[in-house]
Amino acid sequence: MTKVAADYGVTGTALKKTCDRHHIPTPERGYWAKLEYGKRVKQAALPPLPEPNLALVRISGGTEQHLSPSVREAKEKARDRLTKHAAANPISVSKPDLPSNTAEPSCLAATRRAITKARPDHEGFASVRSKGVVPLRIAPASIERGISVLGQLFALAETQGHLPKATEDGLVLAVGNESVAFGMEEQPQKSLHQPTPQELKQRDERMRWGYTTDPWPKYDQSPSGRLAIVIHANPYSGLRRTYSDGQTQALESKLPDILAGFAGHAAFISERRREKEERDRRHRDAEAQRQREEAYDSREKRRTEFVDAVHEQLTNRDKLVAVLTHLENIAPEHVDRVSAMTTWIRLRLKQIDALISPDFLDISARSAKVDFIEPDPEKERERGGGYFGYSHPIKLDLWTVDIEKGVATSCSPLDWVNAARPQIEKDQAG
């Protein structure tokens, strides 16, 4: 059973329960030993299934099988180190009812003071949880042994370079760069509740009002003396979190396995942190890429709008040139009748030529913050890639340029026409 169970990643007990549910007979205790020495054994036949749905047996395996290789490797390496340390430095494990010969570390002084002052609840358990204190829930009779187990745990942890660390939530164990929180609990002993005469009277009164449930708990809980160390981390990781006294093995003898479990939890915390950092990095990169694309689209849109404005002026210019050509071909006797129109068209053409001249286009583009040169990718990545805030309107302006001062000042079409009209009329007269 043990060997087959290992192939499926479960315990022998779990496999036995699965077989019992599906009515599959299993070898009796001592079956293989009897068979090895030639003794008679009874091999049960596979009985017919009472229900068809029991024909399919599903065994998902232990949850630790689904852990990442790095976490399993960290746990196995820690277990190997602890095994080698135990072989090189044999330590006599104290019995649960005898004091330990390990000196109590100073970091447990606050825990001892706190649990000693704590008052037991109605079930007989004293609880404590505060800064720099190991969270405890144990009976007063188990305090000395509990402190002794914690002392042995910290002493063994120190040989592996793991040190206690006081935090706001309690005393944790620093394994590498990670802090693993834990506590100690005394597992309760359940016994069937015996109702008191007062509770029986209360039940009778409730029954008169139609209540059918009993006004008392089904079980009473009381201290059992069985202690457990519970790791308060990674509740859904699949790692074992509770190590308790067994029927044949005391908690003190499980300390190497417990510390190996701490190493696994620390590796799991580190792995989750790395995964989170990688997710955050990808998110930042995606956000930066989105901003760069958004900035690029914004640049392209404004460039297109600027080009559209130039194209509009070119279209107007072609229209005006066509009209001016027509007017210039008019018979001489009719020239005076269209001279004012001709003058206006030439003025508009000069105005358009000024608007789309290289100098004015360059000044208008810089004034509207329209850049036709792609920014440096590295600088854009550092900046975050975006244009934020107010966007200048896209338009072509007329400018008055002071070459000496290197200053360009926009002027209205009226001011520009009033300044340009005398020269146009002079050219036309000439």
Residue pairs with C-beta under 8 A, 6 or more apart in sequence:
1 12
1 15
1 16
1 26
1 27
2 12
4 15
5 11
5 12
5 14
5 15
8 15
8 59
8 61
9 61
9 62
9 64
9 65
10 18
10 59
10 61
10 62
11 62
15 59
16 26
18 57
18 59
19 25
19 26
20 26
21 54
22 49
22 54
22 57
23 47
23 49
23 50
23 54
24 46
24 57
25 44
25 45
25 46
25 47
28 41
28 42
31 41
34 40
34 41
35 41
49 55
62 238
63 238
63 239
64 72
64 238
64 239
64 240
66 238
67 237
67 238
67 239
67 264
67 268
68 271
70 267
70 271
71 239
71 264
71 267
71 268
71 271
72 264
73 267
74 263
74 264
74 266
74 267
75 239
75 260
75 261
75 263
75 264
75 267
76 260
77 263
78 160
78 259
78 260
78 262
78 263
78 264
79 256
79 257
79 260
81 160
82 156
82 160
82 256
82 259
82 260
83 256
85 159
85 160
86 256
89 159
91 156
92 101
93 152
93 250
93 252
93 253
94 100
94 101
94 102
94 148
94 152
94 252
95 250
95 252
96 145
96 225
96 245
96 250
96 251
96 252
97 145
99 144
99 148
100 148
100 149
100 151
100 152
100 252
102 148
102 151
102 152
102 155
103 151
103 155
104 112
104 147
104 148
104 151
105 151
105 154
105 155
105 164
107 132
107 154
107 164
107 166
107 171
108 134
108 147
108 150
108 151
108 154
108 171
110 132
110 133
110 166
110 171
111 128
111 133
111 134
111 136
111 147
111 150
111 171
112 143
112 147
114 128
114 130
114 133
115 126
115 128
115 136
115 138
115 143
115 146
115 147
116 143
118 126
118 127
118 128
119 126
120 126
120 139
120 140
121 127
123 188
123 220
123 221
123 222
123 223
124 139
124 140
124 222
124 223
125 137
125 138
125 139
125 186
125 188
125 223
126 136
126 137
126 138
126 139
126 140
126 143
127 136
127 137
128 135
128 136
129 135
129 136
129 169
129 170
129 183
130 170
131 166
131 167
131 168
131 169
131 170
132 166
132 167
132 170
132 171
133 170
133 171
134 150
134 170
134 171
134 182
134 183
134 184
135 170
135 182
135 183
135 184
135 232
136 146
136 183
136 184
136 185
137 183
137 184
137 185
137 186
138 146
138 184
138 185
138 186
138 223
138 227
139 186
139 223
139 225
141 223
141 225
142 186
142 223
142 225
142 227
145 227
146 184
146 186
146 227
149 184
149 227
149 229
149 251
149 252
149 255
150 184
152 252
152 255
153 229
153 255
153 258
153 259
154 164
154 173
156 255
156 256
156 259
157 163
157 164
157 173
157 259
157 262
160 259
162 173
162 174
162 175
162 176
162 259
162 262
163 173
163 174
164 171
164 172
164 173
164 174
165 171
165 172
165 173
165 174
165 179
167 179
167 181
169 181
170 181
170 183
172 179
172 180
172 181
172 182
173 179
173 180
173 182
173 262
174 180
175 262
175 263
175 265
175 266
176 266
176 270
177 270
178 265
178 266
178 269
178 270
180 231
180 233
180 262
180 265
180 266
180 269
181 231
181 232
181 233
182 229
182 230
182 231
182 232
182 233
182 262
183 229
183 230
183 232
184 227
184 228
184 229
184 230
185 227
185 228
185 230
186 223
186 224
186 225
186 226
186 227
186 228
187 224
187 226
187 227
187 228
187 244
187 245
188 221
188 222
188 223
188 224
189 221
189 222
189 223
189 224
189 226
190 219
190 220
190 221
191 219
191 220
191 222
192 218
192 219
192 220
193 216
193 217
193 218
193 219
193 220
195 203
195 214
195 216
199 214
199 215
199 216
202 215
203 214
203 215
203 216
206 213
206 215
225 245
226 244
226 245
227 244
227 245
227 251
228 242
228 243
228 244
228 245
228 251
229 242
229 243
229 244
229 251
229 258
230 241
230 242
230 243
231 239
231 241
231 242
231 261
231 262
231 265
232 241
233 241
233 265
233 268
233 269
234 241
234 265
234 268
234 269
234 272
235 241
237 265
237 268
239 261
239 264
239 265
239 268
240 261
241 261
241 265
243 251
243 254
243 257
243 258
243 261
244 251
245 251
288 381
288 384
288 385
289 385
291 384
291 385
291 386
292 380
292 381
292 385
292 386
293 385
294 385
294 386
295 380
295 385
295 386
295 387
298 386
298 387
298 391
299 371
299 387
302 368
302 369
302 370
302 391
302 394
303 370
303 372
305 394
306 364
306 365
306 368
306 370
306 394
309 394
309 395
309 396
310 356
310 361
310 396
313 352
313 355
313 356
313 396
314 356
316 348
316 352
317 349
317 352
317 353
317 356
320 345
320 348
320 349
320 352
321 349
323 345
324 342
324 345
324 346
324 349
327 338
327 341
327 342
327 345
328 342
330 338
342 428
343 424
343 425
343 428
346 424
346 428
347 417
347 420
347 421
347 424
350 420
350 424
351 398
351 413
351 416
351 417
351 420
354 360
354 398
354 416
355 361
355 364
355 396
355 397
355 398
356 396
359 399
359 401
360 396
360 397
360 398
360 399
361 396
363 397
363 399
363 401
363 408
364 395
364 396
364 397
364 399
365 371
365 372
367 392
367 397
367 408
367 410
368 392
368 393
368 394
368 395
369 391
369 392
370 394
397 410
397 411
398 410
398 411
398 412
398 413
398 416
399 408
399 409
399 410
399 411
400 408
400 409
400 410
400 411
401 407
401 408
401 409
402 408
402 409
411 419
